[in-house]
């Protein structure tokens, strides 16, 4: 990607880089088998399967009272849909930024306290 004359990345490039970094941090927290599936689903060529799977996972997560379903399905579905739907991507990016600030352990990061350097 081309950078502006000042040598700094544009805000859209920074947004994309931050989003990808945070998604990679979360994917690394998954078991290795699930990581492989998520990596395959995030490829651009997998759009034809990613969108329907995302659409199915979002409401399925609300059926968590049933044995096969779980609340984990809704965020995973939203993250899959975020790959292809810009408004969902912006919302997921804000949630990921909030998680990184408030709960860095969830992303595999070490917590830093404000009183520590």
MOPAC internal coordinates of N, CA, C and O (Angstrom, degrees):
PM7 1SCF
backbone

  N    0.0000 0     0.00 0     0.00 0    0    0    0
  C    1.4364 1     0.00 0     0.00 0    1    0    0
  C    1.5172 1   109.80 1     0.00 0    2    1    0
  O    1.2310 1   120.95 1   -32.78 1    3    2    1
  N    1.2877 1   115.78 1   147.22 1    3    2    1
  C    1.4544 1   121.30 1  -178.25 1    5    3    2
  C    1.5193 1   110.42 1   -85.44 1    6    5    3
  O    1.2310 1   120.74 1   -42.27 1    7    6    5
  N    1.3263 1   116.18 1   137.73 1    7    6    5
  C    1.4562 1   120.92 1   179.16 1    9    7    6
  C    1.5244 1   109.45 1   -99.84 1   10    9    7
  O    1.2310 1   120.44 1   -29.14 1   11   10    9
  N    1.3405 1   116.76 1   150.86 1   11   10    9
  C    1.4637 1   119.84 1   177.19 1   13   11   10
  C    1.5232 1   111.42 1   -62.14 1   14   13   11
  O    1.2310 1   121.04 1   -13.62 1   15   14   13
  N    1.3305 1   115.61 1   166.38 1   15   14   13
  C    1.4661 1   122.28 1  -176.93 1   17   15   14
  C    1.5244 1   112.80 1   -55.28 1   18   17   15
  O    1.2310 1   119.65 1   147.04 1   19   18   17
  N    1.3290 1   118.28 1   -32.96 1   19   18   17
  C    1.4615 1   120.83 1  -176.86 1   21   19   18
  C    1.5230 1   112.22 1   -69.08 1   22   21   19
  O    1.2310 1   120.03 1   169.17 1   23   22   21
  N    1.3267 1   117.55 1   -10.83 1   23   22   21
  C    1.4534 1   120.50 1   179.40 1   25   23   22
  C    1.5136 1   113.73 1    89.57 1   26   25   23
  O    1.2310 1   120.36 1   175.43 1   27   26   25
  N    1.3259 1   116.91 1    -4.57 1   27   26   25
  C    1.4635 1   120.50 1   179.46 1   29   27   26
  C    1.5227 1   109.42 1   -97.82 1   30   29   27
  O    1.2310 1   121.13 1   -29.62 1   31   30   29
  N    1.3095 1   115.44 1   150.38 1   31   30   29
  C    1.4616 1   120.30 1   179.62 1   33   31   30
  C    1.5212 1   109.47 1   -71.12 1   34   33   31
  O    1.2310 1   120.45 1   -31.93 1   35   34   33
  N    1.3369 1   116.75 1   148.07 1   35   34   33
  C    1.4600 1   120.76 1   177.47 1   37   35   34
  C    1.5208 1   109.04 1   -70.29 1   38   37   35
  O    1.2310 1   121.03 1   -15.33 1   39   38   37
  N    1.3238 1   115.64 1   164.67 1   39   38   37
  C    1.4630 1   119.54 1  -177.83 1   41   39   38
  C    1.5297 1   111.55 1   -64.71 1   42   41   39
  O    1.2310 1   119.79 1   146.70 1   43   42   41
  N    1.3380 1   118.01 1   -33.30 1   43   42   41
  C    1.4649 1   119.49 1   178.76 1   45   43   42
  C    1.5294 1   111.14 1   -69.88 1   46   45   43
  O    1.2310 1   120.43 1   144.38 1   47   46   45
  N    1.3412 1   116.79 1   -35.62 1   47   46   45
  C    1.4654 1   119.63 1   176.63 1   49   47   46
  C    1.5166 1   110.19 1   -67.72 1   50   49   47
  O    1.2310 1   120.49 1   137.91 1   51   50   49
  N    1.3250 1   116.68 1   -42.09 1   51   50   49
  C    1.4655 1   121.03 1   178.76 1   53   51   50
  C    1.5160 1   110.09 1   -63.12 1   54   53   51
  O    1.2310 1   120.39 1   137.00 1   55   54   53
  N    1.3430 1   116.86 1   -43.00 1   55   54   53
  C    1.4631 1   121.51 1   177.86 1   57   55   54
  C    1.5229 1   110.18 1   -57.78 1   58   57   55
  O    1.2310 1   120.95 1   132.49 1   59   58   57
  N    1.3239 1   115.78 1   -47.51 1   59   58   57
  C    1.4684 1   120.46 1  -178.40 1   61   59   58
  C    1.5340 1   110.94 1   -64.46 1   62   61   59
  O    1.2310 1   120.08 1   136.87 1   63   62   61
  N    1.3256 1   117.46 1   -43.13 1   63   62   61
  C    1.4654 1   120.85 1   179.94 1   65   63   62
  C    1.5212 1   111.19 1   -64.53 1   66   65   63
  O    1.2310 1   120.15 1   136.34 1   67   66   65
  N    1.3342 1   117.33 1   -43.66 1   67   66   65
  C    1.4713 1   120.87 1   178.33 1   69   67   66
  C    1.5202 1   111.06 1   -63.45 1   70   69   67
  O    1.2310 1   120.81 1   137.14 1   71   70   69
  N    1.3338 1   116.07 1   -42.86 1   71   70   69
  C    1.4624 1   120.86 1   179.34 1   73   71   70
  C    1.5302 1   110.51 1   -60.62 1   74   73   71
  O    1.2310 1   120.77 1   131.48 1   75   74   73
  N    1.3276 1   116.13 1   -48.52 1   75   74   73
  C    1.4637 1   120.26 1  -179.48 1   77   75   74
  C    1.5236 1   111.59 1   -63.26 1   78   77   75
  O    1.2310 1   120.03 1   139.05 1   79   78   77
  N    1.3283 1   117.56 1   -40.95 1   79   78   77
  C    1.4673 1   121.17 1   178.91 1   81   79   78
  C    1.5227 1   110.48 1   -61.62 1   82   81   79
  O    1.2310 1   120.51 1   134.23 1   83   82   81
  N    1.3224 1   116.63 1   -45.77 1   83   82   81
  C    1.4657 1   119.92 1  -179.69 1   85   83   82
  C    1.5197 1   111.81 1   -66.78 1   86   85   83
  O    1.2310 1   120.12 1   140.44 1   87   86   85
  N    1.3236 1   117.39 1   -39.56 1   87   86   85
  C    1.4643 1   120.17 1   177.29 1   89   87   86
  C    1.5291 1   110.14 1   -63.37 1   90   89   87
  O    1.2310 1   120.11 1   137.66 1   91   90   89
  N    1.3166 1   117.40 1   -42.34 1   91   90   89
  C    1.4668 1   120.89 1   178.62 1   93   91   90
  C    1.5245 1   110.87 1   -62.14 1   94   93   91
  O    1.2310 1   120.41 1   140.13 1   95   94   93
  N    1.3333 1   116.82 1   -39.87 1   95   94   93
  C    1.4700 1   119.79 1   177.58 1   97   95   94
  C    1.5287 1   110.93 1   -60.73 1   98   97   95
  O    1.2310 1   120.63 1   136.84 1   99   98   97
  N    1.3193 1   116.40 1   -43.16 1   99   98   97
  C    1.4689 1   119.64 1  -179.88 1  101   99   98
  C    1.5244 1   111.52 1   -68.36 1  102  101   99
  O    1.2310 1   120.58 1   137.71 1  103  102  101
  N    1.3205 1   116.49 1   -42.29 1  103  102  101
  C    1.4670 1   119.90 1  -178.69 1  105  103  102
  C    1.5240 1   110.30 1   -62.71 1  106  105  103
  O    1.2310 1   120.16 1   143.73 1  107  106  105
  N    1.3332 1   117.31 1   -36.27 1  107  106  105
  C    1.4672 1   120.20 1   178.35 1  109  107  106
  C    1.5210 1   112.87 1   -64.18 1  110  109  107
  O    1.2310 1   119.91 1   158.92 1  111  110  109
  N    1.3093 1   117.77 1   -21.08 1  111  110  109
  C    1.4648 1   121.66 1   179.58 1  113  111  110
  C    1.5396 1   111.76 1   -80.05 1  114  113  111
  O    1.2310 1   120.13 1   167.87 1  115  114  113
  N    1.3088 1   117.36 1   -12.13 1  115  114  113
  C    1.4631 1   121.37 1  -178.91 1  117  115  114
  C    1.5295 1   110.83 1   -81.33 1  118  117  115
  O    1.2310 1   120.45 1   -22.58 1  119  118  117
  N    1.3327 1   116.74 1   157.42 1  119  118  117
  C    1.4753 1   119.22 1   172.81 1  121  119  118
  C    1.5342 1   109.95 1   -59.65 1  122  121  119
  O    1.2310 1   120.42 1   -28.96 1  123  122  121
  N    1.3149 1   116.80 1   151.04 1  123  122  121
  C    1.4726 1   121.12 1  -172.44 1  125  123  122
  C    1.5324 1   113.54 1   -57.07 1  126  125  123
  O    1.2310 1   119.57 1   141.77 1  127  126  125
  N    1.3095 1   118.43 1   -38.23 1  127  126  125
  C    1.4729 1   119.86 1   178.92 1  129  127  126
  C    1.5240 1   111.49 1   -63.85 1  130  129  127
  O    1.2310 1   120.93 1   138.03 1  131  130  129
  N    1.3251 1   115.83 1   -41.97 1  131  130  129
  C    1.4587 1   119.61 1  -179.81 1  133  131  130
  C    1.5249 1   109.96 1   -71.03 1  134  133  131
  O    1.2310 1   120.16 1   146.07 1  135  134  133
  N    1.3289 1   117.30 1   -33.93 1  135  134  133
  C    1.4681 1   120.62 1   176.35 1  137  135  134
  C    1.5250 1   110.21 1   -57.45 1  138  137  135
  O    1.2310 1   120.97 1   135.14 1  139  138  137
  N    1.3096 1   115.75 1   -44.86 1  139  138  137
  C    1.4669 1   119.92 1  -178.63 1  141  139  138
  C    1.5269 1   111.05 1   -62.23 1  142  141  139
  O    1.2310 1   120.35 1   138.46 1  143  142  141
  N    1.3251 1   116.94 1   -41.54 1  143  142  141
  C    1.4639 1   120.94 1   179.28 1  145  143  142
  C    1.5346 1   110.28 1   -65.40 1  146  145  143
  O    1.2310 1   120.40 1   135.39 1  147  146  145
  N    1.3238 1   116.83 1   -44.61 1  147  146  145
  C    1.4708 1   120.34 1  -179.78 1  149  147  146
  C    1.5244 1   110.66 1   -63.91 1  150  149  147
  O    1.2310 1   120.01 1   139.13 1  151  150  149
  N    1.3322 1   117.59 1   -40.87 1  151  150  149
  C    1.4722 1   120.05 1   177.49 1  153  151  150
  C    1.5261 1   110.67 1   -60.45 1  154  153  151
  O    1.2310 1   120.59 1   137.70 1  155  154  153
  N    1.3341 1   116.47 1   -42.30 1  155  154  153
  C    1.4692 1   119.50 1   178.71 1  157  155  154
  C    1.5262 1   111.20 1   -65.13 1  158  157  155
  O    1.2310 1   120.50 1   138.62 1  159  158  157
  N    1.3313 1   116.65 1   -41.38 1  159  158  157
  C    1.4612 1   120.23 1  -179.12 1  161  159  158
  C    1.5272 1   112.67 1   -69.14 1  162  161  159
  O    1.2310 1   119.63 1   153.83 1  163  162  161
  N    1.3198 1   118.31 1   -26.17 1  163  162  161
  C    1.4654 1   121.32 1  -178.58 1  165  163  162
  C    1.5219 1   112.72 1   -82.24 1  166  165  163
  O    1.2310 1   119.81 1   169.80 1  167  166  165
  N    1.3256 1   117.98 1   -10.20 1  167  166  165
  C    1.4668 1   120.03 1   177.67 1  169  167  166
  C    1.5283 1   109.72 1   -65.80 1  170  169  167
  O    1.2310 1   120.04 1   -36.93 1  171  170  169
  N    1.3352 1   117.53 1   143.07 1  171  170  169
  C    1.4771 1   120.09 1   179.68 1  173  171  170
  C    1.5284 1   113.47 1   -55.97 1  174  173  171
  O    1.2310 1   119.86 1   146.12 1  175  174  173
  N    1.3180 1   117.87 1   -33.88 1  175  174  173
  C    1.4624 1   120.69 1  -178.25 1  177  175  174
  C    1.5325 1   112.83 1   -70.86 1  178  177  175
  O    1.2310 1   119.97 1   167.12 1  179  178  177
  N    1.3224 1   117.65 1   -12.88 1  179  178  177
  C    1.4619 1   120.81 1  -178.18 1  181  179  178
  C    1.5233 1   113.04 1   -92.82 1  182  181  179
  O    1.2310 1   120.08 1  -167.07 1  183  182  181
  N    1.3241 1   117.45 1    12.93 1  183  182  181
  C    1.4718 1   120.18 1  -177.63 1  185  183  182
  C    1.5165 1   112.08 1   -56.66 1  186  185  183
  O    1.2310 1   119.95 1   140.25 1  187  186  185
  N    1.3114 1   117.70 1   -39.75 1  187  186  185
  C    1.4601 1   121.23 1  -176.97 1  189  187  186
  C    1.5259 1   112.61 1   -61.66 1  190  189  187
  O    1.2310 1   119.45 1   155.46 1  191  190  189
  N    1.3144 1   118.66 1   -24.54 1  191  190  189
  C    1.4644 1   121.50 1   177.04 1  193  191  190
  C    1.5282 1   111.00 1  -101.00 1  194  193  191
  O    1.2310 1   120.24 1   147.58 1  195  194  193
  N    1.3478 1   117.14 1   -32.42 1  195  194  193
  C    1.4635 1   121.95 1  -176.49 1  197  195  194
  C    1.5290 1   112.03 1   -62.31 1  198  197  195
  O    1.2310 1   119.84 1   134.37 1  199  198  197
  N    1.3241 1   117.90 1   -45.63 1  199  198  197
  C    1.4631 1   121.21 1  -176.92 1  201  199  198
  C    1.5307 1   111.44 1   -64.75 1  202  201  199
  O    1.2310 1   118.91 1   129.61 1  203  202  201
  N    1.3304 1   119.69 1   -50.39 1  203  202  201
  C    1.4697 1   117.91 1   178.29 1  205  203  202
  C    1.5306 1   113.05 1   -62.51 1  206  205  203
  O    1.2310 1   120.00 1   141.20 1  207  206  205
  N    1.3329 1   117.60 1   -38.80 1  207  206  205
  C    1.4677 1   120.11 1   178.95 1  209  207  206
  C    1.5229 1   109.66 1   -63.89 1  210  209  207
  O    1.2310 1   119.93 1   137.23 1  211  210  209
  N    1.3284 1   117.75 1   -42.77 1  211  210  209
  C    1.4596 1   121.24 1   177.88 1  213  211  210
  C    1.5143 1   111.98 1   -61.68 1  214  213  211
  O    1.2310 1   120.61 1   136.85 1  215  214  213
  N    1.3281 1   116.44 1   -43.15 1  215  214  213
  C    1.4669 1   120.91 1   179.88 1  217  215  214
  C    1.5246 1   110.64 1   -64.10 1  218  217  215
  O    1.2310 1   119.74 1   143.34 1  219  218  217
  N    1.3109 1   118.09 1   -36.66 1  219  218  217
  C    1.4707 1   121.51 1   179.14 1  221  219  218
  C    1.5261 1   111.14 1   -73.43 1  222  221  219
  O    1.2310 1   120.01 1   139.50 1  223  222  221
  N    1.3338 1   117.59 1   -40.50 1  223  222  221
  C    1.4631 1   120.74 1  -176.08 1  225  223  222
  C    1.5291 1   113.77 1   -67.10 1  226  225  223
  O    1.2310 1   120.09 1   144.20 1  227  226  225
  N    1.3341 1   117.43 1   -35.80 1  227  226  225
  C    1.4692 1   119.56 1  -176.15 1  229  227  226
  C    1.5389 1   111.21 1   -59.65 1  230  229  227
  O    1.2310 1   118.43 1   122.80 1  231  230  229
  N    1.3169 1   120.60 1   -57.20 1  231  230  229
  C    1.4725 1   117.90 1   179.66 1  233  231  230
  C    1.5302 1   112.81 1   -71.72 1  234  233  231
  O    1.2310 1   119.90 1   152.71 1  235  234  233
  N    1.3331 1   117.80 1   -27.29 1  235  234  233
  C    1.4672 1   119.87 1   179.52 1  237  235  234
  C    1.5222 1   111.25 1   -62.63 1  238  237  235
  O    1.2310 1   120.04 1   149.71 1  239  238  237
  N    1.3176 1   117.52 1   -30.29 1  239  238  237
  C    1.4564 1   121.12 1   178.22 1  241  239  238
  C    1.5104 1   112.94 1   -63.40 1  242  241  239
  O    1.2310 1   120.61 1   153.14 1  243  242  241
  N    1.3195 1   116.44 1   -26.86 1  243  242  241
  C    1.4684 1   119.94 1   178.86 1  245  243  242
  C    1.5232 1   111.75 1   -77.95 1  246  245  243
  O    1.2310 1   120.38 1   172.43 1  247  246  245
  N    1.3108 1   116.89 1    -7.57 1  247  246  245
  C    1.4670 1   121.28 1   176.91 1  249  247  246
  C    1.5247 1   110.51 1   -96.08 1  250  249  247
  O    1.2310 1   120.41 1  -148.43 1  251  250  249
  N    1.3154 1   116.82 1    31.57 1  251  250  249
  C    1.4656 1   122.98 1  -174.78 1  253  251  250
  C    1.5254 1   113.30 1   -61.89 1  254  253  251
  O    1.2310 1   119.93 1   163.17 1  255  254  253
  N    1.3170 1   117.73 1   -16.83 1  255  254  253
  C    1.4671 1   119.20 1   179.25 1  257  255  254
  C    1.5246 1   111.34 1   -72.05 1  258  257  255
  O    1.2310 1   120.43 1   163.32 1  259  258  257
  N    1.3315 1   116.79 1   -16.68 1  259  258  257
  C    1.4614 1   120.60 1   177.79 1  261  259  258
  C    1.5265 1   109.27 1   -85.86 1  262  261  259
  O    1.2310 1   119.51 1   -28.33 1  263  262  261
  N    1.3292 1   118.55 1   151.67 1  263  262  261
  C    1.4634 1   121.45 1  -172.89 1  265  263  262
  C    1.5301 1   115.98 1   -61.93 1  266  265  263
  O    1.2310 1   119.36 1   145.19 1  267  266  265
  N    1.3115 1   118.84 1   -34.81 1  267  266  265
  C    1.4565 1   121.53 1  -174.28 1  269  267  266
  C    1.5319 1   111.74 1   -83.05 1  270  269  267
  O    1.2310 1   120.29 1   152.99 1  271  270  269
  N    1.3069 1   117.05 1   -27.01 1  271  270  269
  C    1.4555 1   121.72 1  -173.99 1  273  271  270
  C    1.5180 1   111.44 1   -92.74 1  274  273  271
  O    1.2310 1   120.58 1   -17.38 1  275  274  273
  N    1.3089 1   116.51 1   162.62 1  275  274  273
  C    1.4558 1   120.98 1   178.30 1  277  275  274
  C    1.5117 1   111.08 1  -156.21 1  278  277  275
  O    1.2310 1   121.08 1   -18.96 1  279  278  277
  N    1.3174 1   115.53 1   161.04 1  279  278  277
  C    1.4651 1   120.47 1  -179.98 1  281  279  278
  C    1.5229 1   112.37 1   -63.45 1  282  281  279
  O    1.2310 1   119.58 1   157.95 1  283  282  281
  N    1.3180 1   118.41 1   -22.05 1  283  282  281
  C    1.4582 1   122.34 1   179.45 1  285  283  282
  C    1.5220 1   112.09 1   -61.79 1  286  285  283
  O    1.2310 1   120.04 1   158.69 1  287  286  285
  N    1.3214 1   117.52 1   -21.31 1  287  286  285
  C    1.4620 1   121.04 1  -175.83 1  289  287  286
  C    1.5286 1   112.65 1   -68.78 1  290  289  287
  O    1.2310 1   119.92 1   143.79 1  291  290  289
  N    1.3283 1   117.76 1   -36.21 1  291  290  289
  C    1.4661 1   120.59 1  -177.68 1  293  291  290
  C    1.5221 1   111.95 1   -64.72 1  294  293  291
  O    1.2310 1   118.52 1   127.67 1  295  294  293
  N    1.3521 1   120.42 1   -52.33 1  295  294  293
  C    1.4654 1   118.05 1   178.91 1  297  295  294
  C    1.5295 1   113.17 1   -63.30 1  298  297  295
  O    1.2310 1   120.12 1   143.73 1  299  298  297
  N    1.3234 1   117.38 1   -36.27 1  299  298  297
  C    1.4630 1   119.49 1   178.35 1  301  299  298
  C    1.5284 1   110.09 1   -64.23 1  302  301  299
  O    1.2310 1   120.37 1   136.54 1  303  302  301
  N    1.3239 1   116.91 1   -43.46 1  303  302  301
  C    1.4681 1   120.23 1   177.36 1  305  303  302
  C    1.5172 1   112.43 1   -60.70 1  306  305  303
  O    1.2310 1   120.52 1   137.54 1  307  306  305
  N    1.3491 1   116.62 1   -42.46 1  307  306  305
  C    1.4636 1   120.08 1   178.15 1  309  307  306
  C    1.5221 1   111.35 1   -63.90 1  310  309  307
  O    1.2310 1   120.30 1   141.18 1  311  310  309
  N    1.3232 1   117.03 1   -38.82 1  311  310  309
  C    1.4615 1   119.45 1   179.36 1  313  311  310
  C    1.5242 1   111.90 1   -68.14 1  314  313  311
  O    1.2310 1   120.51 1   145.72 1  315  314  313
  N    1.3143 1   116.64 1   -34.28 1  315  314  313
  C    1.4651 1   119.11 1   176.27 1  317  315  314
  C    1.5245 1   110.24 1   -69.18 1  318  317  315
  O    1.2310 1   120.20 1   137.17 1  319  318  317
  N    1.3320 1   117.23 1   -42.83 1  319  318  317
  C    1.4623 1   120.29 1   178.37 1  321  319  318
  C    1.5223 1   111.97 1   -65.53 1  322  321  319
  O    1.2310 1   120.48 1   149.32 1  323  322  321
  N    1.3323 1   116.69 1   -30.68 1  323  322  321
  C    1.4623 1   120.90 1  -179.57 1  325  323  322
  C    1.5234 1   112.24 1   -62.74 1  326  325  323
  O    1.2310 1   120.08 1   157.38 1  327  326  325
  N    1.3155 1   117.45 1   -22.62 1  327  326  325
  C    1.4659 1   120.02 1   178.81 1  329  327  326
  C    1.5276 1   111.29 1   -65.60 1  330  329  327
  O    1.2310 1   120.16 1   153.13 1  331  330  329
  N    1.3348 1   117.30 1   -26.87 1  331  330  329
  C    1.4599 1   120.66 1  -172.64 1  333  331  330
  C    1.5254 1   114.86 1  -119.72 1  334  333  331
  O    1.2310 1   119.70 1   165.90 1  335  334  333
  N    1.3217 1   118.18 1   -14.10 1  335  334  333
  C    1.4665 1   121.08 1  -176.09 1  337  335  334
  C    1.5293 1   108.24 1  -118.49 1  338  337  335
  O    1.2310 1   119.96 1   -74.82 1  339  338  337
  N    1.3447 1   117.68 1   105.18 1  339  338  337
  C    1.4710 1   120.91 1  -174.41 1  341  339  338
  C    1.5313 1   115.70 1   -53.08 1  342  341  339
  O    1.2310 1   118.16 1   136.74 1  343  342  341
  N    1.3553 1   121.12 1   -43.26 1  343  342  341
  C    1.4737 1   117.86 1   179.06 1  345  343  342
  C    1.5280 1   112.49 1   -62.63 1  346  345  343
  O    1.2310 1   120.23 1   143.35 1  347  346  345
  N    1.3109 1   117.16 1   -36.65 1  347  346  345
  C    1.4713 1   120.62 1   177.97 1  349  347  346
  C    1.5291 1   108.62 1   -68.69 1  350  349  347
  O    1.2310 1   120.32 1   141.84 1  351  350  349
  N    1.3273 1   116.99 1   -38.16 1  351  350  349
  C    1.4670 1   120.92 1   179.55 1  353  351  350
  C    1.5309 1   110.87 1   -62.10 1  354  353  351
  O    1.2310 1   120.25 1   137.26 1  355  354  353
  N    1.3464 1   117.13 1   -42.74 1  355  354  353
  C    1.4641 1   120.18 1   178.64 1  357  355  354
  C    1.5272 1   110.62 1   -63.33 1  358  357  355
  O    1.2310 1   120.28 1   137.71 1  359  358  357
  N    1.3310 1   117.07 1   -42.29 1  359  358  357
  C    1.4596 1   120.98 1   180.00 1  361  359  358
  C    1.5305 1   110.45 1   -65.05 1  362  361  359
  O    1.2310 1   120.03 1   134.52 1  363  362  361
  N    1.3222 1   117.55 1   -45.48 1  363  362  361
  C    1.4681 1   121.67 1   178.74 1  365  363  362
  C    1.5289 1   109.88 1   -63.46 1  366  365  363
  O    1.2310 1   119.91 1   141.25 1  367  366  365
  N    1.3224 1   117.77 1   -38.75 1  367  366  365
  C    1.4673 1   120.73 1   178.65 1  369  367  366
  C    1.5272 1   110.95 1   -62.54 1  370  369  367
  O    1.2310 1   120.20 1   139.73 1  371  370  369
  N    1.3323 1   117.22 1   -40.27 1  371  370  369
  C    1.4683 1   120.04 1   177.41 1  373  371  370
  C    1.5198 1   111.05 1   -65.75 1  374  373  371
  O    1.2310 1   120.24 1   139.13 1  375  374  373
  N    1.3203 1   117.15 1   -40.87 1  375  374  373
  C    1.4692 1   120.70 1   178.58 1  377  375  374
  C    1.5337 1   109.79 1   -64.74 1  378  377  375
  O    1.2310 1   119.80 1   137.27 1  379  378  377
  N    1.3216 1   117.99 1   -42.73 1  379  378  377
  C    1.4595 1   121.15 1   178.92 1  381  379  378
  C    1.5264 1   111.38 1   -63.74 1  382  381  379
  O    1.2310 1   120.18 1   140.77 1  383  382  381
  N    1.3379 1   117.27 1   -39.23 1  383  382  381
  C    1.4695 1   120.33 1   177.51 1  385  383  382
  C    1.5311 1   110.12 1   -64.53 1  386  385  383
  O    1.2310 1   120.43 1   139.81 1  387  386  385
  N    1.3264 1   116.78 1   -40.19 1  387  386  385
  C    1.4659 1   120.78 1   178.54 1  389  387  386
  C    1.5283 1   110.05 1   -64.15 1  390  389  387
  O    1.2310 1   120.34 1   135.41 1  391  390  389
  N    1.3207 1   116.96 1   -44.59 1  391  390  389
  C    1.4661 1   120.96 1   178.79 1  393  391  390
  C    1.5238 1   110.05 1   -61.00 1  394  393  391
  O    1.2310 1   120.19 1   137.04 1  395  394  393
  N    1.3232 1   117.25 1   -42.96 1  395  394  393
  C    1.4682 1   120.33 1  -179.26 1  397  395  394
  C    1.5308 1   111.04 1   -62.44 1  398  397  395
  O    1.2310 1   120.16 1   142.07 1  399  398  397
  N    1.3349 1   117.29 1   -37.93 1  399  398  397
  C    1.4650 1   120.88 1   179.02 1  401  399  398
  C    1.5173 1   112.30 1   -74.46 1  402  401  399
  O    1.2310 1   120.04 1   133.91 1  403  402  401
  N    1.3186 1   117.54 1   -46.09 1  403  402  401
  C    1.4669 1   121.78 1  -172.10 1  405  403  402
  C    1.5265 1   114.75 1   -88.41 1  406  405  403
  O    1.2310 1   120.34 1   145.42 1  407  406  405
  N    1.3337 1   116.96 1   -34.58 1  407  406  405
  C    1.4631 1   121.80 1  -175.76 1  409  407  406
  C    1.5279 1   110.70 1  -135.56 1  410  409  407
  O    1.2310 1   119.82 1  -115.11 1  411  410  409
  N    1.3229 1   117.94 1    64.89 1  411  410  409
  C    1.4752 1   119.83 1  -176.24 1  413  411  410
  C    1.5299 1   113.41 1   -59.18 1  414  413  411
  O    1.2310 1   119.88 1   153.09 1  415  414  413
  N    1.3358 1   117.83 1   -26.91 1  415  414  413
  C    1.4754 1   120.04 1   178.86 1  417  415  414
  C    1.5191 1   111.28 1   -61.55 1  418  417  415
  O    1.2310 1   120.14 1   147.27 1  419  418  417
  N    1.3333 1   117.35 1   -32.73 1  419  418  417
  C    1.4556 1   120.46 1   179.63 1  421  419  418
  C    1.5251 1   111.45 1   -61.05 1  422  421  419
  O    1.2310 1   120.88 1   155.15 1  423  422  421
  N    1.3267 1   115.92 1   -24.85 1  423  422  421
  C    1.4614 1   120.74 1  -179.92 1  425  423  422
  C    1.5206 1   112.13 1  -102.24 1  426  425  423
  O    1.2310 1   120.68 1  -173.27 1  427  426  425
  N    1.3156 1   116.31 1     6.73 1  427  426  425
  C    1.4536 1   120.59 1   179.05 1  429  427  426
  C    1.5144 1   113.24 1    82.39 1  430  429  427
  O    1.2310 1   120.01 1  -162.53 1  431  430  429
  N    1.3222 1   117.58 1    17.47 1  431  430  429
  C    1.4568 1   121.86 1   179.75 1  433  431  430
  C    1.5247 1   109.33 1  -100.64 1  434  433  431
  O    1.2310 1   121.17 1   -22.10 1  435  434  433
  N    1.3200 1   115.37 1   157.90 1  435  434  433
  C    1.4595 1   119.86 1   176.18 1  437  435  434
  C    1.5270 1   108.46 1   -83.53 1  438  437  435
  O    1.2310 1   121.08 1   -38.57 1  439  438  437
  N    1.3112 1   115.54 1   141.43 1  439  438  437
  C    1.4632 1   119.31 1   176.95 1  441  439  438
  C    1.5048 1   109.88 1   -76.43 1  442  441  439
  O    1.2310 1   120.87 1   -40.35 1  443  442  441
  N    1.3139 1   115.95 1   139.65 1  443  442  441
  C    1.4733 1   120.75 1   172.30 1  445  443  442
  C    1.5077 1   107.12 1  -118.36 1  446  445  443
  O    1.2310 1   120.89 1   -47.14 1  447  446  445
  N    1.2861 1   115.89 1   132.86 1  447  446  445
  C    1.4532 1   120.94 1  -179.60 1  449  447  446
  C    1.5323 1   108.63 1   -89.72 1  450  449  447
  O    1.2310 1   120.63 1   -31.88 1  451  450  449
  N    1.3451 1   116.41 1   148.12 1  451  450  449
  C    1.4722 1   119.11 1  -179.71 1  453  451  450
  C    1.5240 1   113.29 1   -59.83 1  454  453  451
  O    1.2310 1   119.66 1   151.42 1  455  454  453
  N    1.3538 1   118.26 1   -28.58 1  455  454  453
  C    1.4537 1   120.28 1  -178.58 1  457  455  454
  C    1.5263 1   113.19 1   -83.71 1  458  457  455
  O    1.2310 1   120.48 1   176.12 1  459  458  457
  N    1.3516 1   116.69 1    -3.88 1  459  458  457
  C    1.4590 1   121.10 1   178.36 1  461  459  458
  C    1.5225 1   109.94 1  -106.49 1  462  461  459
  O    1.2310 1   119.93 1   -33.99 1  463  462  461
  N    1.3384 1   117.75 1   146.01 1  463  462  461
  C    1.4818 1   120.42 1   179.66 1  465  463  462
  C    1.5058 1   112.31 1   -72.10 1  466  465  463
  O    1.2310 1   120.10 1   180.00 1  467  466  465

